[in-house]
């Protein structure tokens, strides 16, 4: 997790981590990039990063899945995609 939640300024570093870091660090980078995409309103891109996060860290050792999934679900709901929002919430919290 980035200090103060400021992933925007760290975006180049996050992309660098995807190339050169351990699988867990790459997973964390995907989670942060997913949150950035949610902040930008780009849910499909966020979901792609979340899928990569889950593939790299299926046991959620980084502890970032719930926060990222919740942000994506809120955005999906705001965009009037209740089925997509419900699926994200069910996968994460039920």
Helices and strands as residue ranges (DSSP letters): G 3-5, H 11-20, H 23-39, H 43-56, H 65-78, H 82-93
